[in-house]
Amino acid sequence: MRFERALCAVALVGLVTGCSSSSDEPKIEPGTSASAGAPAVAGSAPAWTEPAAYKFTLTRGCDAAKPTGRYQATVQGGQVTESARVGGSAAAPDPSAAVDLGPVTGDGGEEIEVPTLKELVEMVQTTTDDGGEASTEFDTADGHPVKVTINVTGEPGGAECWSVSDYRVG
């Protein structure tokens, strides 16, 4: 399955859960990983529930020395209300990229729509449900996701990674 379908599935899940009349927020269990049932790196992390409002920095790319992009985001009520690219101009798309992860800006870069942390975790679940490889690492202090890796290509170098930093509630 292509990455676009995984993102569409996440969007659909968001629409469906947004229409739900249930008042119980689903708990995201950090003690488990969507990668073949293996425990997450932060196995002793507490369960995380998406807060009503929070901010974070999302770094896209599996090579920490050369990230594809960094974004600051503000989330309120389960929706990204504000996001901005930080640290320079948009990165040039990799010519060997097997998937299209966003519109090319035309002036040397590729941008993404920044997901909420809950949407990142849902992307992992959708990927594994569809037979792809994915994993999530959680913060040991409060249980929020700190790293998500998804590979829908089956190729060793086909992973897409997102790292979360500067997370703060409120």
RATAZI-V963465 format. One record per residue. N is the residue number from 1. RES is the residue in one letter. PSI is psi in whole degrees, -180 to 180 (* if undefined). Layout:
N|RES|PSI ; N|RES|PSI
This chain:
1|M|142 ; 2|R|156 ; 3|F|-34 ; 4|E|-41 ; 5|R|-38 ; 6|A|-43 ; 7|L|-40 ; 8|C|-40 ; 9|A|-39 ; 10|V|-42 ; 11|A|-42 ; 12|L|-43 ; 13|V|-41 ; 14|G|-42 ; 15|L|-44 ; 16|V|-46 ; 17|T|-28 ; 18|G|-26 ; 19|C|-4 ; 20|S|144 ; 21|S|0 ; 22|S|137 ; 23|S|-8 ; 24|D|121 ; 25|E|134 ; 26|P|140 ; 27|K|138 ; 28|I|117 ; 29|E|106 ; 30|P|-17 ; 31|G|-5 ; 32|T|161 ; 33|S|147 ; 34|A|4 ; 35|S|92 ; 36|A|32 ; 37|G|9 ; 38|A|150 ; 39|P|148 ; 40|A|163 ; 41|V|-40 ; 42|A|63 ; 43|G|-24 ; 44|S|11 ; 45|A|145 ; 46|P|160 ; 47|A|143 ; 48|W|132 ; 49|T|133 ; 50|E|122 ; 51|P|164 ; 52|A|-33 ; 53|A|135 ; 54|Y|166 ; 55|K|154 ; 56|F|165 ; 57|T|130 ; 58|L|125 ; 59|T|125 ; 60|R|132 ; 61|G|143 ; 62|C|-17 ; 63|D|105 ; 64|A|-28 ; 65|A|-27 ; 66|K|72 ; 67|P|152 ; 68|T|-31 ; 69|G|156 ; 70|R|138 ; 71|Y|138 ; 72|Q|135 ; 73|A|148 ; 74|T|130 ; 75|V|133 ; 76|Q|130 ; 77|G|34 ; 78|G|9 ; 79|Q|141 ; 80|V|115 ; 81|T|-19 ; 82|E|133 ; 83|S|145 ; 84|A|140 ; 85|R|138 ; 86|V|153 ; 87|G|40 ; 88|G|-173 ; 89|S|168 ; 90|A|141 ; 91|A|148 ; 92|A|139 ; 93|P|144 ; 94|D|122 ; 95|P|-17 ; 96|S|4 ; 97|A|130 ; 98|A|-13 ; 99|V|153 ; 100|D|117 ; 101|L|10 ; 102|G|169 ; 103|P|139 ; 104|V|132 ; 105|T|-16 ; 106|G|-22 ; 107|D|44 ; 108|G|31 ; 109|G|169 ; 110|E|130 ; 111|E|156 ; 112|I|161 ; 113|E|118 ; 114|V|125 ; 115|P|161 ; 116|T|167 ; 117|L|-36 ; 118|K|-41 ; 119|E|-36 ; 120|L|-46 ; 121|V|-39 ; 122|E|-34 ; 123|M|-39 ; 124|V|-47 ; 125|Q|-44 ; 126|T|-42 ; 127|T|-47 ; 128|T|-36 ; 129|D|-32 ; 130|D|9 ; 131|G|5 ; 132|G|173 ; 133|E|131 ; 134|A|153 ; 135|S|159 ; 136|T|137 ; 137|E|143 ; 138|F|152 ; 139|D|133 ; 140|T|-19 ; 141|A|-48 ; 142|D|-5 ; 143|G|1 ; 144|H|151 ; 145|P|137 ; 146|V|-19 ; 147|K|135 ; 148|V|131 ; 149|T|129 ; 150|I|134 ; 151|N|107 ; 152|V|-2 ; 153|T|-24 ; 154|G|-5 ; 155|E|144 ; 156|P|-37 ; 157|G|14 ; 158|G|12 ; 159|A|152 ; 160|E|134 ; 161|C|146 ; 162|W|131 ; 163|S|141 ; 164|V|132 ; 165|S|173 ; 166|D|35 ; 167|Y|130 ; 168|R|134 ; 169|V|142 ; 170|G|*
